[in-house]
Amino acid sequence: MSRFISAGFGSYVDAEKVVALLQPDSAPIRRKIQEAKESGLLIDATYGRKVRTVLFMQNGAIMICGIATETMAERLNNSGANV
């Protein structure tokens, strides 16, 4: 059963499909975001705001959102997902 959590600004993500949460501060993570954008696997849920969390999904997609990594981790933990 899917458990959706808020990714902010009216966006939701299936908590069971999230593999990892990372901060976008390092060059390797920024490269992964660029690669996902070029290959059509980037989900942009920032709504024009600063990227604060990068979510790696089971299907290889990468989701970026404007919610703090700690907040997203707390939401995932409260959902009961095994991340």
LOKEMI-131024 format. One record per residue (C-alpha): z, x, y; residue number from 0; residue in one letter. Coordinates in Angstrom, 2 decimals, decimal comma. Each point is the difference from the previous one (the first is absolute). Layout:
<atom><pz>Z</pz><px>X</px><py>Y</py><num>NUM</num><residu>a</residu></atom>
...
end
This chain:
<atom><pz>0,00</pz><px>0,00</px><py>0,00</py><num>0</num><residu>m</residu></atom>
<atom><pz>-0,91</pz><px>1,32</px><py>3,44</py><num>1</num><residu>s</residu></atom>
<atom><pz>2,69</pz><px>0,62</px><py>2,57</py><num>2</num><residu>r</residu></atom>
<atom><pz>-1,39</pz><px>0,30</px><py>3,49</py><num>3</num><residu>f</residu></atom>
<atom><pz>1,85</pz><px>1,88</px><py>2,72</py><num>4</num><residu>i</residu></atom>
<atom><pz>-0,75</pz><px>0,10</px><py>3,68</py><num>5</num><residu>s</residu></atom>
<atom><pz>-2,02</pz><px>2,99</px><py>1,18</py><num>6</num><residu>a</residu></atom>
<atom><pz>0,47</pz><px>-1,21</px><py>3,56</py><num>7</num><residu>g</residu></atom>
<atom><pz>-1,98</pz><px>-2,02</px><py>2,50</py><num>8</num><residu>f</residu></atom>
<atom><pz>-0,82</pz><px>-2,78</px><py>-2,48</py><num>9</num><residu>g</residu></atom>
<atom><pz>-1,18</pz><px>2,29</px><py>-2,82</py><num>10</num><residu>s</residu></atom>
<atom><pz>1,43</pz><px>0,01</px><py>-3,50</py><num>11</num><residu>y</residu></atom>
<atom><pz>-0,35</pz><px>2,33</px><py>-2,98</py><num>12</num><residu>v</residu></atom>
<atom><pz>0,69</pz><px>-0,56</px><py>-3,70</py><num>13</num><residu>d</residu></atom>
<atom><pz>3,15</pz><px>2,05</px><py>-0,62</py><num>14</num><residu>a</residu></atom>
<atom><pz>-0,92</pz><px>0,51</px><py>-3,65</py><num>15</num><residu>e</residu></atom>
<atom><pz>-3,26</pz><px>1,78</px><py>0,94</py><num>16</num><residu>k</residu></atom>
<atom><pz>1,57</pz><px>2,65</px><py>2,27</py><num>17</num><residu>v</residu></atom>
<atom><pz>0,16</pz><px>3,46</px><py>-1,59</py><num>18</num><residu>v</residu></atom>
<atom><pz>1,38</pz><px>2,05</px><py>2,91</py><num>19</num><residu>a</residu></atom>
<atom><pz>1,08</pz><px>-0,20</px><py>3,63</py><num>20</num><residu>l</residu></atom>
<atom><pz>-0,58</pz><px>3,02</px><py>2,22</py><num>21</num><residu>l</residu></atom>
<atom><pz>0,22</pz><px>0,90</px><py>3,64</py><num>22</num><residu>q</residu></atom>
<atom><pz>-3,36</pz><px>0,84</px><py>1,64</py><num>23</num><residu>p</residu></atom>
<atom><pz>1,24</pz><px>3,23</px><py>1,58</py><num>24</num><residu>d</residu></atom>
<atom><pz>-1,61</pz><px>2,63</px><py>-2,22</py><num>25</num><residu>s</residu></atom>
<atom><pz>-3,60</pz><px>1,17</px><py>0,02</py><num>26</num><residu>a</residu></atom>
<atom><pz>-0,54</pz><px>-0,76</px><py>-3,72</py><num>27</num><residu>p</residu></atom>
<atom><pz>1,06</pz><px>-3,62</px><py>0,52</py><num>28</num><residu>i</residu></atom>
<atom><pz>-2,26</pz><px>-0,35</px><py>3,04</py><num>29</num><residu>r</residu></atom>
<atom><pz>-2,87</pz><px>1,40</px><py>-2,12</py><num>30</num><residu>r</residu></atom>
<atom><pz>0,71</pz><px>-2,59</px><py>-2,71</py><num>31</num><residu>k</residu></atom>
<atom><pz>-0,12</pz><px>-2,74</px><py>2,63</py><num>32</num><residu>i</residu></atom>
<atom><pz>-3,36</pz><px>1,30</px><py>1,27</py><num>33</num><residu>q</residu></atom>
<atom><pz>-1,40</pz><px>0,22</px><py>-3,55</py><num>34</num><residu>e</residu></atom>
<atom><pz>1,11</pz><px>-3,58</px><py>-0,71</py><num>35</num><residu>a</residu></atom>
<atom><pz>-1,63</pz><px>-1,17</px><py>3,23</py><num>36</num><residu>k</residu></atom>
<atom><pz>-3,29</pz><px>1,69</px><py>-0,89</py><num>37</num><residu>e</residu></atom>
<atom><pz>-0,01</pz><px>-1,43</px><py>-3,53</py><num>38</num><residu>s</residu></atom>
<atom><pz>0,98</pz><px>-3,53</px><py>1,07</py><num>39</num><residu>g</residu></atom>
<atom><pz>3,44</pz><px>0,12</px><py>-1,62</py><num>40</num><residu>l</residu></atom>
<atom><pz>2,06</pz><px>-0,10</px><py>3,20</py><num>41</num><residu>l</residu></atom>
<atom><pz>1,97</pz><px>-3,11</px><py>0,88</py><num>42</num><residu>i</residu></atom>
<atom><pz>0,99</pz><px>0,12</px><py>3,66</py><num>43</num><residu>d</residu></atom>
<atom><pz>2,99</pz><px>-2,23</px><py>0,74</py><num>44</num><residu>a</residu></atom>
<atom><pz>1,01</pz><px>1,74</px><py>3,24</py><num>45</num><residu>t</residu></atom>
<atom><pz>-1,67</pz><px>-2,50</px><py>2,34</py><num>46</num><residu>y</residu></atom>
<atom><pz>-0,70</pz><px>2,85</px><py>2,42</py><num>47</num><residu>g</residu></atom>
<atom><pz>3,49</pz><px>1,43</px><py>-0,11</py><num>48</num><residu>r</residu></atom>
<atom><pz>1,08</pz><px>3,49</px><py>-1,02</py><num>49</num><residu>k</residu></atom>
<atom><pz>-0,12</pz><px>0,72</px><py>-3,74</py><num>50</num><residu>v</residu></atom>
<atom><pz>3,59</pz><px>0,37</px><py>-1,20</py><num>51</num><residu>r</residu></atom>
<atom><pz>-0,34</pz><px>-0,49</px><py>-3,77</py><num>52</num><residu>t</residu></atom>
<atom><pz>-2,69</pz><px>0,75</px><py>-2,57</py><num>53</num><residu>v</residu></atom>
<atom><pz>0,11</pz><px>-2,03</px><py>-3,21</py><num>54</num><residu>l</residu></atom>
<atom><pz>-1,87</pz><px>1,26</px><py>-3,05</py><num>55</num><residu>f</residu></atom>
<atom><pz>-1,04</pz><px>-2,87</px><py>-2,26</py><num>56</num><residu>m</residu></atom>
<atom><pz>-0,60</pz><px>-0,15</px><py>-3,77</py><num>57</num><residu>q</residu></atom>
<atom><pz>-3,73</pz><px>-0,64</px><py>0,41</py><num>58</num><residu>n</residu></atom>
<atom><pz>-0,49</pz><px>3,15</px><py>2,10</py><num>59</num><residu>g</residu></atom>
<atom><pz>-0,02</pz><px>-1,79</px><py>3,33</py><num>60</num><residu>a</residu></atom>
<atom><pz>2,07</pz><px>1,29</px><py>2,89</py><num>61</num><residu>i</residu></atom>
<atom><pz>1,70</pz><px>-2,39</px><py>2,42</py><num>62</num><residu>m</residu></atom>
<atom><pz>1,21</pz><px>1,11</px><py>3,41</py><num>63</num><residu>i</residu></atom>
<atom><pz>2,48</pz><px>-2,04</px><py>2,00</py><num>64</num><residu>c</residu></atom>
<atom><pz>2,03</pz><px>0,19</px><py>3,18</py><num>65</num><residu>g</residu></atom>
<atom><pz>3,39</pz><px>-0,57</px><py>-1,64</py><num>66</num><residu>i</residu></atom>
<atom><pz>2,39</pz><px>2,95</px><py>-0,45</py><num>67</num><residu>a</residu></atom>
<atom><pz>0,01</pz><px>1,58</px><py>-3,47</py><num>68</num><residu>t</residu></atom>
<atom><pz>3,74</pz><px>-0,61</px><py>-0,37</py><num>69</num><residu>e</residu></atom>
<atom><pz>-0,45</pz><px>-3,70</px><py>0,80</py><num>70</num><residu>t</residu></atom>
<atom><pz>-2,83</pz><px>-0,35</px><py>-2,52</py><num>71</num><residu>m</residu></atom>
<atom><pz>2,07</pz><px>1,79</px><py>-2,66</py><num>72</num><residu>a</residu></atom>
<atom><pz>2,91</pz><px>-2,35</px><py>0,66</py><num>73</num><residu>e</residu></atom>
<atom><pz>-2,30</pz><px>-3,02</px><py>-0,31</py><num>74</num><residu>r</residu></atom>
<atom><pz>-1,38</pz><px>1,31</px><py>-3,29</py><num>75</num><residu>l</residu></atom>
<atom><pz>3,48</pz><px>0,67</px><py>-1,36</py><num>76</num><residu>n</residu></atom>
<atom><pz>1,11</pz><px>-3,51</px><py>0,97</py><num>77</num><residu>n</residu></atom>
<atom><pz>-3,02</pz><px>-1,49</px><py>-1,74</py><num>78</num><residu>s</residu></atom>
<atom><pz>1,01</pz><px>1,48</px><py>-3,35</py><num>79</num><residu>g</residu></atom>
<atom><pz>-3,22</pz><px>2,03</px><py>-0,35</py><num>80</num><residu>a</residu></atom>
<atom><pz>0,07</pz><px>3,25</px><py>-1,97</py><num>81</num><residu>n</residu></atom>
<atom><pz>-1,41</pz><px>2,48</px><py>2,51</py><num>82</num><residu>v</residu></atom>
end
